[in-house]
Amino acid sequence: MIRICPHCKTETNFLKGRQFSAHVKDCLDNPKHQQYVEQNRRTRLSKKLVIEQKCPKCEKPSILYLTKSQFERSRYKKYCSRSCANSRFITPQWKALLSRKLTKLSPDERAKRKKVYEKKFRESLSRIKLHHKTNELGDHCFVCKCDRKTRRLFCHRKDGRNHKEFEKMPLKEYLKELTKENYVLLCYLCHKHVHWCMFYLGLGWENILLKLRENGITVKTTDRQSVNVG
């Protein structure tokens, strides 16, 4: 929009109304221009107060440089980080208040809240396990390189022994058990063929890799680089 400055009488095309307001205030022909300059100068050069404080949550010490106005109006950071600021203080009074609120709920409402909490917990646990499995074993079949969108992928133990179900395994045991030294990611067909070779031919994992090399088949390593086995 085209606006005319009331001080310098220039006609300028401004994209936003705030741009016109800023021009009027900072215009050199504005009678109050020097007053604004001195006001900004006093604000920048005003003496800063050195405040030493501790984070209310983690008690980490910090030093703040504030103006007198900021200190009097309490316009400064009280916490060392955003995570501490977003955290809550679980006090005995807070626990007692939650207990009184929960006692007012009916048995059906309690059961409903419990189901919602358990569902969120299972979803969070599944995301953590999937992230760990992807970091350790990758997201493609070790032999044919297909991804989980093409075929279902399985975690195969290299020594061929049975293992617990990963879905029912506790998180601490899961993180300790599922490593690239003990497991490899295979699709449905490759997993079936590998077990057939181990059960009927008596081949170990190293022997299977040797057979793959003899047949000129390249496999995808756990660091996501395609190389020839051997």
PyRosetta script that sets phi, psi and omega in degrees:
from pyrosetta import init, pose_from_sequence

init()
pose = pose_from_sequence("MIRICPHCKTETNFLKGRQFSAHVKDCLDNPKHQQYVEQNRRTRLSKKLVIEQKCPKCEKPSILYLTKSQFERSRYKKYCSRSCANSRFITPQWKALLSRKLTKLSPDERAKRKKVYEKKFRESLSRIKLHHKTNELGDHCFVCKCDRKTRRLFCHRKDGRNHKEFEKMPLKEYLKELTKENYVLLCYLCHKHVHWCMFYLGLGWENILLKLRENGITVKTTDRQSVNVG")
pose.set_psi(1, 145.5)
pose.set_omega(1, -177.6)
pose.set_phi(2, -94.2)
pose.set_psi(2, 123.0)
pose.set_omega(2, 180.0)
pose.set_phi(3, -127.9)
pose.set_psi(3, 155.3)
pose.set_omega(3, 179.5)
pose.set_phi(4, -113.1)
pose.set_psi(4, 126.1)
pose.set_omega(4, 179.9)
pose.set_phi(5, -69.6)
pose.set_psi(5, 130.9)
pose.set_omega(5, -179.8)
pose.set_phi(6, -71.9)
pose.set_psi(6, -11.7)
pose.set_omega(6, -177.5)
pose.set_phi(7, -100.1)
pose.set_psi(7, -55.5)
pose.set_omega(7, -177.8)
pose.set_phi(8, -93.0)
pose.set_psi(8, -6.1)
pose.set_omega(8, 176.3)
pose.set_phi(9, 60.2)
pose.set_psi(9, 25.4)
pose.set_omega(9, 178.0)
pose.set_phi(10, -91.2)
pose.set_psi(10, 145.8)
pose.set_omega(10, -179.9)
pose.set_phi(11, -101.5)
pose.set_psi(11, 119.1)
pose.set_omega(11, -173.9)
pose.set_phi(12, -133.8)
pose.set_psi(12, 147.1)
pose.set_omega(12, 177.3)
pose.set_phi(13, -92.7)
pose.set_psi(13, 113.9)
pose.set_omega(13, 179.8)
pose.set_phi(14, -105.9)
pose.set_psi(14, 137.6)
pose.set_omega(14, 178.9)
pose.set_phi(15, -77.5)
pose.set_psi(15, -33.5)
pose.set_omega(15, -178.2)
pose.set_phi(16, -131.5)
pose.set_psi(16, 155.9)
pose.set_omega(16, 179.3)
pose.set_phi(17, -66.9)
pose.set_psi(17, -29.8)
pose.set_omega(17, 179.6)
pose.set_phi(18, -67.0)
pose.set_psi(18, -31.2)
pose.set_omega(18, 177.6)
pose.set_phi(19, -64.0)
pose.set_psi(19, -39.8)
pose.set_omega(19, 178.3)
pose.set_phi(20, -66.1)
pose.set_psi(20, -40.6)
pose.set_omega(20, 179.2)
pose.set_phi(21, -64.4)
pose.set_psi(21, -40.2)
pose.set_omega(21, 179.1)
pose.set_phi(22, -65.9)
pose.set_psi(22, -37.6)
pose.set_omega(22, 178.6)
pose.set_phi(23, -65.4)
pose.set_psi(23, -41.9)
pose.set_omega(23, -179.7)
pose.set_phi(24, -63.2)
pose.set_psi(24, -41.0)
pose.set_omega(24, -178.8)
pose.set_phi(25, -70.1)
pose.set_psi(25, -40.2)
pose.set_omega(25, -176.3)
pose.set_phi(26, -92.7)
pose.set_psi(26, 5.1)
pose.set_omega(26, -179.2)
pose.set_phi(27, -64.2)
pose.set_psi(27, 136.4)
pose.set_omega(27, -178.7)
pose.set_phi(28, -66.4)
pose.set_psi(28, -25.6)
pose.set_omega(28, 179.2)
pose.set_phi(29, -85.1)
pose.set_psi(29, -0.6)
pose.set_omega(29, 178.7)
pose.set_phi(30, -71.0)
pose.set_psi(30, 127.1)
pose.set_omega(30, -179.1)
pose.set_phi(31, -59.5)
pose.set_psi(31, -27.1)
pose.set_omega(31, -179.0)
pose.set_phi(32, -95.9)
pose.set_psi(32, 11.5)
pose.set_omega(32, -176.9)
pose.set_phi(33, -62.0)
pose.set_psi(33, -46.5)
pose.set_omega(33, -179.3)
pose.set_phi(34, -65.5)
pose.set_psi(34, -33.3)
pose.set_omega(34, 178.0)
pose.set_phi(35, -64.9)
pose.set_psi(35, -41.7)
pose.set_omega(35, 177.2)
pose.set_phi(36, -64.2)
pose.set_psi(36, -39.4)
pose.set_omega(36, -179.8)
pose.set_phi(37, -63.4)
pose.set_psi(37, -44.9)
pose.set_omega(37, 179.6)
pose.set_phi(38, -66.6)
pose.set_psi(38, -35.3)
pose.set_omega(38, 178.4)
pose.set_phi(39, -65.6)
pose.set_psi(39, -43.8)
pose.set_omega(39, 177.3)
pose.set_phi(40, -65.8)
pose.set_psi(40, -36.9)
pose.set_omega(40, 179.4)
pose.set_phi(41, -65.1)
pose.set_psi(41, -43.5)
pose.set_omega(41, 178.6)
pose.set_phi(42, -64.6)
pose.set_psi(42, -34.6)
pose.set_omega(42, 179.1)
pose.set_phi(43, -67.3)
pose.set_psi(43, -42.5)
pose.set_omega(43, -179.1)
pose.set_phi(44, -69.2)
pose.set_psi(44, -37.1)
pose.set_omega(44, -175.0)
pose.set_phi(45, -94.4)
pose.set_psi(45, 5.8)
pose.set_omega(45, -179.7)
pose.set_phi(46, -66.1)
pose.set_psi(46, 148.0)
pose.set_omega(46, -176.0)
pose.set_phi(47, -69.1)
pose.set_psi(47, 132.3)
pose.set_omega(47, -179.1)
pose.set_phi(48, -90.9)
pose.set_psi(48, 144.7)
pose.set_omega(48, 174.7)
pose.set_phi(49, -93.4)
pose.set_psi(49, 134.7)
pose.set_omega(49, 178.1)
pose.set_phi(50, -95.3)
pose.set_psi(50, 113.0)
pose.set_omega(50, -176.5)
pose.set_phi(51, -114.0)
pose.set_psi(51, 125.3)
pose.set_omega(51, 174.4)
pose.set_phi(52, -103.0)
pose.set_psi(52, 127.2)
pose.set_omega(52, -178.2)
pose.set_phi(53, -143.5)
pose.set_psi(53, 166.8)
pose.set_omega(53, 176.5)
pose.set_phi(54, -118.7)
pose.set_psi(54, 144.0)
pose.set_omega(54, 178.7)
pose.set_phi(55, -64.1)
pose.set_psi(55, 129.3)
pose.set_omega(55, -179.8)
pose.set_phi(56, -62.6)
pose.set_psi(56, -21.6)
pose.set_omega(56, -176.7)
pose.set_phi(57, -92.0)
pose.set_psi(57, -58.3)
pose.set_omega(57, -174.8)
pose.set_phi(58, -103.8)
pose.set_psi(58, -3.0)
pose.set_omega(58, 179.0)
pose.set_phi(59, 60.0)
pose.set_psi(59, 31.1)
pose.set_omega(59, 176.4)
pose.set_phi(60, -80.2)
pose.set_psi(60, 126.5)
pose.set_omega(60, -177.7)
pose.set_phi(61, -73.8)
pose.set_psi(61, 149.4)
pose.set_omega(61, 179.0)
pose.set_phi(62, -152.1)
pose.set_psi(62, 157.8)
pose.set_omega(62, 179.8)
pose.set_phi(63, -119.3)
pose.set_psi(63, 129.6)
pose.set_omega(63, -179.4)
pose.set_phi(64, -119.1)
pose.set_psi(64, 142.6)
pose.set_omega(64, 176.4)
pose.set_phi(65, -112.0)
pose.set_psi(65, 107.0)
pose.set_omega(65, -171.9)
pose.set_phi(66, -124.3)
pose.set_psi(66, 154.7)
pose.set_omega(66, 170.3)
pose.set_phi(67, -81.6)
pose.set_psi(67, 165.7)
pose.set_omega(67, -180.0)
pose.set_phi(68, -63.1)
pose.set_psi(68, -38.0)
pose.set_omega(68, 179.6)
pose.set_phi(69, -65.8)
pose.set_psi(69, -42.6)
pose.set_omega(69, 178.9)
pose.set_phi(70, -62.2)
pose.set_psi(70, -40.2)
pose.set_omega(70, -178.9)
pose.set_phi(71, -68.9)
pose.set_psi(71, -41.3)
pose.set_omega(71, -178.3)
pose.set_phi(72, -69.2)
pose.set_psi(72, -34.9)
pose.set_omega(72, 179.9)
pose.set_phi(73, -89.3)
pose.set_psi(73, -1.4)
pose.set_omega(73, 179.9)
pose.set_phi(74, 59.8)
pose.set_psi(74, 41.9)
pose.set_omega(74, 179.5)
pose.set_phi(75, -100.8)
pose.set_psi(75, 70.2)
pose.set_omega(75, 178.5)
pose.set_phi(76, -155.6)
pose.set_psi(76, 170.1)
pose.set_omega(76, -176.6)
pose.set_phi(77, -76.1)
pose.set_psi(77, 130.8)
pose.set_omega(77, 176.5)
pose.set_phi(78, -96.2)
pose.set_psi(78, -21.5)
pose.set_omega(78, -176.7)
pose.set_phi(79, -112.4)
pose.set_psi(79, 159.5)
pose.set_omega(79, -177.7)
pose.set_phi(80, -79.2)
pose.set_psi(80, -24.4)
pose.set_omega(80, -177.5)
pose.set_phi(81, -152.4)
pose.set_psi(81, 169.2)
pose.set_omega(81, 179.7)
pose.set_phi(82, -70.4)
pose.set_psi(82, -31.9)
pose.set_omega(82, 179.4)
pose.set_phi(83, -65.2)
pose.set_psi(83, -39.7)
pose.set_omega(83, 176.8)
pose.set_phi(84, -68.5)
pose.set_psi(84, -37.8)
pose.set_omega(84, -179.7)
pose.set_phi(85, -66.7)
pose.set_psi(85, -32.6)
pose.set_omega(85, -179.0)
pose.set_phi(86, -85.0)
pose.set_psi(86, -9.6)
pose.set_omega(86, -178.8)
pose.set_phi(87, -77.5)
pose.set_psi(87, 166.4)
pose.set_omega(87, -178.3)
pose.set_phi(88, -120.3)
pose.set_psi(88, 150.5)
pose.set_omega(88, 175.9)
pose.set_phi(89, -94.5)
pose.set_psi(89, 111.3)
pose.set_omega(89, 179.9)
pose.set_phi(90, -87.7)
pose.set_psi(90, 95.6)
pose.set_omega(90, -179.3)
pose.set_phi(91, -100.2)
pose.set_psi(91, 162.8)
pose.set_omega(91, 175.5)
pose.set_phi(92, -58.2)
pose.set_psi(92, -34.4)
pose.set_omega(92, 177.3)
pose.set_phi(93, -65.6)
pose.set_psi(93, -38.8)
pose.set_omega(93, 178.4)
pose.set_phi(94, -66.2)
pose.set_psi(94, -40.0)
pose.set_omega(94, 178.4)
pose.set_phi(95, -64.8)
pose.set_psi(95, -40.3)
pose.set_omega(95, 179.1)
pose.set_phi(96, -64.7)
pose.set_psi(96, -37.7)
pose.set_omega(96, 178.1)
pose.set_phi(97, -65.1)
pose.set_psi(97, -42.8)
pose.set_omega(97, 177.5)
pose.set_phi(98, -63.7)
pose.set_psi(98, -38.6)
pose.set_omega(98, 179.3)
pose.set_phi(99, -62.4)
pose.set_psi(99, -42.3)
pose.set_omega(99, 179.0)
pose.set_phi(100, -64.9)
pose.set_psi(100, -37.2)
pose.set_omega(100, 179.3)
pose.set_phi(101, -68.1)
pose.set_psi(101, -40.1)
pose.set_omega(101, -177.8)
pose.set_phi(102, -70.4)
pose.set_psi(102, -30.2)
pose.set_omega(102, 179.7)
pose.set_phi(103, -67.7)
pose.set_psi(103, -19.3)
pose.set_omega(103, 178.7)
pose.set_phi(104, -81.3)
pose.set_psi(104, -10.5)
pose.set_omega(104, -178.7)
pose.set_phi(105, -79.9)
pose.set_psi(105, 148.0)
pose.set_omega(105, 176.1)
pose.set_phi(106, -77.9)
pose.set_psi(106, 162.6)
pose.set_omega(106, 178.3)
pose.set_phi(107, -57.7)
pose.set_psi(107, -36.3)
pose.set_omega(107, 179.4)
pose.set_phi(108, -67.1)
pose.set_psi(108, -40.8)
pose.set_omega(108, 179.1)
pose.set_phi(109, -67.3)
pose.set_psi(109, -37.6)
pose.set_omega(109, 176.3)
pose.set_phi(110, -62.3)
pose.set_psi(110, -45.3)
pose.set_omega(110, 179.7)
pose.set_phi(111, -63.8)
pose.set_psi(111, -37.9)
pose.set_omega(111, 178.7)
pose.set_phi(112, -64.8)
pose.set_psi(112, -43.9)
pose.set_omega(112, 178.6)
pose.set_phi(113, -65.1)
pose.set_psi(113, -37.2)
pose.set_omega(113, 179.6)
pose.set_phi(114, -64.7)
pose.set_psi(114, -40.1)
pose.set_omega(114, 178.4)
pose.set_phi(115, -64.4)
pose.set_psi(115, -41.6)
pose.set_omega(115, 178.8)
pose.set_phi(116, -62.9)
pose.set_psi(116, -43.5)
pose.set_omega(116, 179.9)
pose.set_phi(117, -63.8)
pose.set_psi(117, -45.0)
pose.set_omega(117, -179.1)
pose.set_phi(118, -64.7)
pose.set_psi(118, -35.3)
pose.set_omega(118, 178.0)
pose.set_phi(119, -65.9)
pose.set_psi(119, -44.7)
pose.set_omega(119, 178.1)
pose.set_phi(120, -63.5)
pose.set_psi(120, -37.6)
pose.set_omega(120, 179.7)
pose.set_phi(121, -65.9)
pose.set_psi(121, -42.4)
pose.set_omega(121, 179.0)
pose.set_phi(122, -65.0)
pose.set_psi(122, -40.6)
pose.set_omega(122, 178.7)
pose.set_phi(123, -64.5)
pose.set_psi(123, -42.4)
pose.set_omega(123, 178.1)
pose.set_phi(124, -64.5)
pose.set_psi(124, -40.5)
pose.set_omega(124, 178.8)
pose.set_phi(125, -65.2)
pose.set_psi(125, -38.8)
pose.set_omega(125, 178.8)
pose.set_phi(126, -65.6)
pose.set_psi(126, -39.6)
pose.set_omega(126, 178.3)
pose.set_phi(127, -64.1)
pose.set_psi(127, -40.7)
pose.set_omega(127, 179.4)
pose.set_phi(128, -65.4)
pose.set_psi(128, -42.8)
pose.set_omega(128, 179.8)
pose.set_phi(129, -66.2)
pose.set_psi(129, -41.6)
pose.set_omega(129, 179.1)
pose.set_phi(130, -64.5)
pose.set_psi(130, -40.1)
pose.set_omega(130, 178.3)
pose.set_phi(131, -63.9)
pose.set_psi(131, -41.2)
pose.set_omega(131, 178.9)
pose.set_phi(132, -66.9)
pose.set_psi(132, -41.6)
pose.set_omega(132, -179.6)
pose.set_phi(133, -65.4)
pose.set_psi(133, -38.3)
pose.set_omega(133, 178.9)
pose.set_phi(134, -67.2)
pose.set_psi(134, -39.9)
pose.set_omega(134, 179.2)
pose.set_phi(135, -67.6)
pose.set_psi(135, -35.6)
pose.set_omega(135, -176.9)
pose.set_phi(136, -83.4)
pose.set_psi(136, -46.7)
pose.set_omega(136, -171.0)
pose.set_phi(137, -109.8)
pose.set_psi(137, -6.6)
pose.set_omega(137, -177.0)
pose.set_phi(138, 85.6)
pose.set_psi(138, -169.9)
pose.set_omega(138, -178.9)
pose.set_phi(139, -126.8)
pose.set_psi(139, 20.0)
pose.set_omega(139, 178.6)
pose.set_phi(140, -132.6)
pose.set_psi(140, 159.8)
pose.set_omega(140, 176.3)
pose.set_phi(141, -65.5)
pose.set_psi(141, 137.4)
pose.set_omega(141, -177.6)
pose.set_phi(142, -63.5)
pose.set_psi(142, -29.9)
pose.set_omega(142, -174.3)
pose.set_phi(143, -100.1)
pose.set_psi(143, -60.0)
pose.set_omega(143, -173.2)
pose.set_phi(144, -93.9)
pose.set_psi(144, -5.0)
pose.set_omega(144, 173.4)
pose.set_phi(145, 68.5)
pose.set_psi(145, 14.4)
pose.set_omega(145, 177.3)
pose.set_phi(146, -77.0)
pose.set_psi(146, 154.1)
pose.set_omega(146, -178.5)
pose.set_phi(147, -99.5)
pose.set_psi(147, -179.7)
pose.set_omega(147, -176.3)
pose.set_phi(148, -71.0)
pose.set_psi(148, -15.6)
pose.set_omega(148, 176.4)
pose.set_phi(149, -75.8)
pose.set_psi(149, -26.5)
pose.set_omega(149, -179.6)
pose.set_phi(150, -86.7)
pose.set_psi(150, -49.6)
pose.set_omega(150, 179.8)
pose.set_phi(151, -138.7)
pose.set_psi(151, 160.3)
pose.set_omega(151, 176.4)
pose.set_phi(152, -74.6)
pose.set_psi(152, 136.6)
pose.set_omega(152, -176.9)
pose.set_phi(153, -105.0)
pose.set_psi(153, 144.1)
pose.set_omega(153, -179.3)
pose.set_phi(154, -126.2)
pose.set_psi(154, 151.5)
pose.set_omega(154, 174.3)
pose.set_phi(155, -91.1)
pose.set_psi(155, 115.8)
pose.set_omega(155, -177.6)
pose.set_phi(156, -104.7)
pose.set_psi(156, 129.1)
pose.set_omega(156, 175.5)
pose.set_phi(157, -77.8)
pose.set_psi(157, 129.2)
pose.set_omega(157, -171.9)
pose.set_phi(158, -64.8)
pose.set_psi(158, -32.4)
pose.set_omega(158, 179.5)
pose.set_phi(159, -83.0)
pose.set_psi(159, -2.9)
pose.set_omega(159, 175.1)
pose.set_phi(160, 81.8)
pose.set_psi(160, 0.1)
pose.set_omega(160, -179.2)
pose.set_phi(161, -77.4)
pose.set_psi(161, 157.8)
pose.set_omega(161, 178.5)
pose.set_phi(162, -71.9)
pose.set_psi(162, 152.9)
pose.set_omega(162, 179.4)
pose.set_phi(163, -139.4)
pose.set_psi(163, 166.5)
pose.set_omega(163, -179.4)
pose.set_phi(164, -70.4)
pose.set_psi(164, 162.4)
pose.set_omega(164, 174.5)
pose.set_phi(165, -71.1)
pose.set_psi(165, 127.5)
pose.set_omega(165, -176.0)
pose.set_phi(166, -69.2)
pose.set_psi(166, -28.6)
pose.set_omega(166, -179.8)
pose.set_phi(167, -66.1)
pose.set_psi(167, -32.9)
pose.set_omega(167, -177.7)
pose.set_phi(168, -96.3)
pose.set_psi(168, 0.8)
pose.set_omega(168, -176.2)
pose.set_phi(169, -82.1)
pose.set_psi(169, 136.3)
pose.set_omega(169, 175.4)
pose.set_phi(170, -59.9)
pose.set_psi(170, 154.3)
pose.set_omega(170, -173.6)
pose.set_phi(171, -62.4)
pose.set_psi(171, -43.0)
pose.set_omega(171, -178.6)
pose.set_phi(172, -62.7)
pose.set_psi(172, -42.7)
pose.set_omega(172, 178.0)
pose.set_phi(173, -69.0)
pose.set_psi(173, -35.5)
pose.set_omega(173, 179.5)
pose.set_phi(174, -63.8)
pose.set_psi(174, -46.0)
pose.set_omega(174, -179.7)
pose.set_phi(175, -65.1)
pose.set_psi(175, -32.1)
pose.set_omega(175, 179.5)
pose.set_phi(176, -79.0)
pose.set_psi(176, -33.1)
pose.set_omega(176, -175.2)
pose.set_phi(177, -81.1)
pose.set_psi(177, -47.2)
pose.set_omega(177, -172.5)
pose.set_phi(178, -84.2)
pose.set_psi(178, 95.6)
pose.set_omega(178, 177.6)
pose.set_phi(179, -131.2)
pose.set_psi(179, 159.6)
pose.set_omega(179, -179.0)
pose.set_phi(180, -70.8)
pose.set_psi(180, -15.5)
pose.set_omega(180, 176.2)
pose.set_phi(181, -75.7)
pose.set_psi(181, -27.3)
pose.set_omega(181, -175.9)
pose.set_phi(182, -108.4)
pose.set_psi(182, -22.5)
pose.set_omega(182, -173.5)
pose.set_phi(183, -129.3)
pose.set_psi(183, 162.0)
pose.set_omega(183, 175.8)
pose.set_phi(184, -143.8)
pose.set_psi(184, 150.5)
pose.set_omega(184, -176.9)
pose.set_phi(185, -94.7)
pose.set_psi(185, 123.6)
pose.set_omega(185, -178.6)
pose.set_phi(186, -130.8)
pose.set_psi(186, 149.1)
pose.set_omega(186, 174.3)
pose.set_phi(187, -78.1)
pose.set_psi(187, 178.7)
pose.set_omega(187, -175.4)
pose.set_phi(188, -61.3)
pose.set_psi(188, -47.8)
pose.set_omega(188, -177.0)
pose.set_phi(189, -68.0)
pose.set_psi(189, -46.2)
pose.set_omega(189, -179.5)
pose.set_phi(190, -64.8)
pose.set_psi(190, -37.0)
pose.set_omega(190, 178.1)
pose.set_phi(191, -63.9)
pose.set_psi(191, -41.5)
pose.set_omega(191, 179.1)
pose.set_phi(192, -65.9)
pose.set_psi(192, -41.8)
pose.set_omega(192, -179.7)
pose.set_phi(193, -69.0)
pose.set_psi(193, -38.4)
pose.set_omega(193, 179.3)
pose.set_phi(194, -63.9)
pose.set_psi(194, -43.3)
pose.set_omega(194, 178.0)
pose.set_phi(195, -66.2)
pose.set_psi(195, -34.6)
pose.set_omega(195, 177.6)
pose.set_phi(196, -63.9)
pose.set_psi(196, -43.1)
pose.set_omega(196, 178.6)
pose.set_phi(197, -64.8)
pose.set_psi(197, -37.9)
pose.set_omega(197, 179.9)
pose.set_phi(198, -71.7)
pose.set_psi(198, -38.4)
pose.set_omega(198, -174.2)
pose.set_phi(199, -81.0)
pose.set_psi(199, -46.7)
pose.set_omega(199, -174.6)
pose.set_phi(200, -91.4)
pose.set_psi(200, -32.9)
pose.set_omega(200, -177.8)
pose.set_phi(201, -99.4)
pose.set_psi(201, -12.1)
pose.set_omega(201, 178.9)
pose.set_phi(202, 69.8)
pose.set_psi(202, 28.3)
pose.set_omega(202, -178.7)
pose.set_phi(203, -89.9)
pose.set_psi(203, 141.8)
pose.set_omega(203, 173.1)
pose.set_phi(204, -88.9)
pose.set_psi(204, 176.6)
pose.set_omega(204, -177.7)
pose.set_phi(205, -63.2)
pose.set_psi(205, -41.1)
pose.set_omega(205, 178.8)
pose.set_phi(206, -64.5)
pose.set_psi(206, -37.7)
pose.set_omega(206, 177.5)
pose.set_phi(207, -67.0)
pose.set_psi(207, -35.2)
pose.set_omega(207, 178.1)
pose.set_phi(208, -67.1)
pose.set_psi(208, -40.1)
pose.set_omega(208, 176.2)
pose.set_phi(209, -64.0)
pose.set_psi(209, -35.5)
pose.set_omega(209, 177.9)
pose.set_phi(210, -65.7)
pose.set_psi(210, -40.7)
pose.set_omega(210, 177.6)
pose.set_phi(211, -65.1)
pose.set_psi(211, -38.5)
pose.set_omega(211, 176.9)
pose.set_phi(212, -62.9)
pose.set_psi(212, -38.8)
pose.set_omega(212, 179.2)
pose.set_phi(213, -67.3)
pose.set_psi(213, -39.6)
pose.set_omega(213, 179.6)
pose.set_phi(214, -64.5)
pose.set_psi(214, -29.6)
pose.set_omega(214, 178.8)
pose.set_phi(215, -90.1)
pose.set_psi(215, 5.5)
pose.set_omega(215, 176.4)
pose.set_phi(216, 73.3)
pose.set_psi(216, 26.0)
pose.set_omega(216, -179.1)
pose.set_phi(217, -95.8)
pose.set_psi(217, 126.6)
pose.set_omega(217, 176.6)
pose.set_phi(218, -91.2)
pose.set_psi(218, 144.9)
pose.set_omega(218, -178.9)
pose.set_phi(219, -119.2)
pose.set_psi(219, 160.4)
pose.set_omega(219, -178.4)
pose.set_phi(220, -97.9)
pose.set_psi(220, 117.2)
pose.set_omega(220, -178.3)
pose.set_phi(221, -75.4)
pose.set_psi(221, 170.5)
pose.set_omega(221, -175.9)
pose.set_phi(222, -70.1)
pose.set_psi(222, -19.0)
pose.set_omega(222, 177.2)
pose.set_phi(223, -90.7)
pose.set_psi(223, 17.1)
pose.set_omega(223, 171.8)
pose.set_phi(224, 65.3)
pose.set_psi(224, 39.4)
pose.set_omega(224, 174.5)
pose.set_phi(225, -127.0)
pose.set_psi(225, 129.6)
pose.set_omega(225, -178.5)
pose.set_phi(226, -82.4)
pose.set_psi(226, 118.9)
pose.set_omega(226, 179.7)
pose.set_phi(227, -135.8)
pose.set_psi(227, 163.5)
pose.set_omega(227, 176.7)
pose.set_phi(228, -84.0)
pose.set_psi(228, 131.7)
pose.set_omega(228, -177.3)
pose.set_phi(229, -65.7)
pose.set_psi(229, 138.4)
pose.set_omega(229, 178.6)
pose.set_phi(230, 103.9)
pose.dump_pdb("model.pdb")
